[in-house]
Amino acid sequence: MINNFTCAGENSSFGIYRFDFAGLGVPGLKAQWTYVKGQDIRGIGNATTGRYSEWESDYRLDYAIKSGSLKGLGFSLRRGNYRTELPTSTAQDQDQTRFYINYTYSLW
């Protein structure tokens, strides 16, 4: 959500967990957690020595109305936390919260 983990020399690993609440009687509600860790980043700019690491944890909660007059209306709440050891001149820790409203309809 925040970073792309493509720095020079970087090795990235990630994990994703998803859960659909339809099995618990709440159709249209879904949750997801993603974690990415990048390691062995070569120094950048003035910080050419050493190796650095960074990580990001993203949370997502989606709800889509499945029937009725508001069918196709969806909401998505997303939260991202990014942390880095890179010098602040090249990257900074970030936290973002986003809220989306979607409406899907058929043209034909």
GUMAR-815976 format. One record per residue (C-alpha): x, y, z; residue in three letters. Coordinates in Angstrom, 2 decimals. Example, Ala and Ser with C-alpha at 12.3 -4.5 7.8 and 13.67 -1.06 7.14 Angstrom:
residues 2
<<12.30 -4.50 7.80> ALA>
<<13.67 -1.06 7.14> SER>
end
This chain:
residues 108
<<0.00 0.00 0.00> MET>
<<2.84 2.40 0.85> ILE>
<<6.14 0.98 -0.43> ASN>
<<7.16 -1.17 -3.41> ASN>
<<10.23 -2.93 -1.86> PHE>
<<12.48 -2.57 -4.92> THR>
<<15.66 -1.03 -3.48> CYS>
<<19.08 -2.14 -4.71> ALA>
<<20.05 -5.54 -3.30> GLY>
<<16.76 -5.91 -1.43> GLU>
<<15.37 -9.36 -0.71> ASN>
<<11.69 -9.31 0.19> SER>
<<9.42 -11.87 1.80> SER>
<<5.74 -11.56 2.54> PHE>
<<2.71 -13.23 4.00> GLY>
<<-1.02 -12.71 3.45> ILE>
<<-3.96 -13.84 5.55> TYR>
<<-7.55 -13.42 4.31> ARG>
<<-10.83 -14.18 5.99> PHE>
<<-14.34 -14.18 4.51> ASP>
<<-17.03 -13.64 7.14> PHE>
<<-19.76 -15.20 4.98> ALA>
<<-19.24 -18.46 6.85> GLY>
<<-20.12 -16.65 10.07> LEU>
<<-23.33 -15.24 8.61> GLY>
<<-22.02 -11.86 7.40> VAL>
<<-21.95 -12.10 3.59> PRO>
<<-19.97 -9.36 1.89> GLY>
<<-17.56 -8.74 4.80> LEU>
<<-13.92 -9.65 4.19> LYS>
<<-10.67 -8.93 6.04> ALA>
<<-7.07 -9.16 4.92> GLN>
<<-3.66 -8.68 6.56> TRP>
<<-0.44 -8.41 4.54> THR>
<<3.09 -8.24 5.91> TYR>
<<6.19 -7.53 3.80> VAL>
<<9.79 -7.42 5.03> LYS>
<<12.71 -6.25 2.92> GLY>
<<16.30 -6.98 3.98> GLN>
<<19.85 -6.47 2.74> ASP>
<<19.14 -3.06 1.18> ILE>
<<22.36 -1.49 -0.01> ARG>
<<23.15 2.01 1.24> GLY>
<<21.57 4.80 -0.81> ILE>
<<22.87 8.31 -1.55> GLY>
<<25.26 9.50 1.15> ASN>
<<24.64 6.33 3.15> ALA>
<<26.59 3.97 0.87> THR>
<<27.86 1.70 3.62> THR>
<<25.92 -0.85 5.58> GLY>
<<22.80 -2.88 4.96> ARG>
<<19.32 -1.79 5.91> TYR>
<<15.89 -3.34 6.29> SER>
<<12.27 -2.19 6.10> GLU>
<<8.84 -3.67 6.71> TRP>
<<5.20 -2.89 6.05> GLU>
<<2.01 -4.20 7.60> SER>
<<-1.31 -3.56 5.83> ASP>
<<-4.81 -4.20 7.12> TYR>
<<-7.92 -4.16 4.96> ARG>
<<-11.60 -4.50 5.82> LEU>
<<-14.10 -4.64 2.94> ASP>
<<-17.87 -4.74 2.94> TYR>
<<-20.10 -5.03 -0.13> ALA>
<<-23.90 -4.95 -0.04> ILE>
<<-25.10 -8.11 -1.77> LYS>
<<-28.82 -7.44 -2.28> SER>
<<-31.52 -4.81 -2.21> GLY>
<<-31.66 -1.34 -3.69> SER>
<<-28.06 -0.60 -2.64> LEU>
<<-26.65 -3.77 -4.20> LYS>
<<-23.21 -3.02 -5.61> GLY>
<<-22.31 -0.44 -2.97> LEU>
<<-19.05 -1.25 -1.21> GLY>
<<-16.81 0.19 1.45> PHE>
<<-13.14 -0.45 2.08> SER>
<<-11.09 0.65 5.10> LEU>
<<-7.32 0.26 4.73> ARG>
<<-4.50 0.90 7.16> ARG>
<<-0.79 0.72 6.32> GLY>
<<2.24 0.99 8.61> ASN>
<<5.70 1.28 7.06> TYR>
<<8.97 1.28 9.00> ARG>
<<12.50 1.61 7.65> THR>
<<16.08 1.74 8.85> GLU>
<<17.09 3.79 5.80> LEU>
<<18.33 7.31 6.50> PRO>
<<15.52 9.88 6.64> THR>
<<16.96 11.61 3.57> SER>
<<15.87 8.65 1.43> THR>
<<12.83 7.20 3.22> ALA>
<<10.71 7.88 6.28> GLN>
<<8.38 5.86 8.46> ASP>
<<4.78 6.31 7.36> GLN>
<<1.29 5.48 8.58> ASP>
<<-1.71 5.81 6.27> GLN>
<<-5.42 5.24 6.69> THR>
<<-7.67 5.21 3.63> ARG>
<<-11.42 4.86 3.21> PHE>
<<-12.95 4.01 -0.18> TYR>
<<-16.56 3.98 -1.32> ILE>
<<-17.29 1.98 -4.48> ASN>
<<-20.40 1.47 -6.53> TYR>
<<-20.55 -1.17 -9.24> THR>
<<-23.27 -1.21 -11.87> TYR>
<<-23.81 -2.81 -15.25> SER>
<<-23.94 -0.61 -18.34> LEU>
<<-25.36 -3.27 -20.64> TRP>
end
